[in-house]
Amino acid sequence: MNIELQTRALTVSKEQVPGIITLNPADVLTADVDKKHRNRMLYLAMILGNGYKSKVQITFETIDGPRRVETTVWATTERNVMLKGGITIPVNSIYLVEY
């Protein structure tokens, strides 16, 4: 699934994210183990962003299909990931977090 997503996901800028995000109550991941892994990766991305100003790639679902953004993660909650500039991505729309 990761390779398929990586080839299908179009790269967008952080500033484009608010216009393409959809609020979908269903999670894009179905397995609990995948959800736990995503949460760990988001936490590490937050540590990298705050401590080292490092960027990560986040692949997420939109109404037009998967998209990828390279950004710094400033904070994570149970429901959202906060990026610089007050931009948020719902956690349940995130497929991958890569360093």
Secondary structure as GFF3:
##gff-version 3
##sequence-region A 1 99
A	DSSP	alpha_helix	2	8	.	.	.	ID=ss1
A	DSSP	beta_strand	10	12	.	.	.	ID=ss2
A	DSSP	three_ten_helix	14	16	.	.	.	ID=ss3
A	DSSP	alpha_helix	17	20	.	.	.	ID=ss4
A	DSSP	alpha_helix	32	52	.	.	.	ID=ss5
A	DSSP	beta_strand	56	62	.	.	.	ID=ss6
A	DSSP	beta_strand	65	71	.	.	.	ID=ss7
A	DSSP	beta_strand	73	76	.	.	.	ID=ss8
A	DSSP	beta_strand	80	83	.	.	.	ID=ss9
A	DSSP	beta_strand	87	90	.	.	.	ID=ss10
A	DSSP	three_ten_helix	91	93	.	.	.	ID=ss11
A	DSSP	beta_strand	94	98	.	.	.	ID=ss12
###
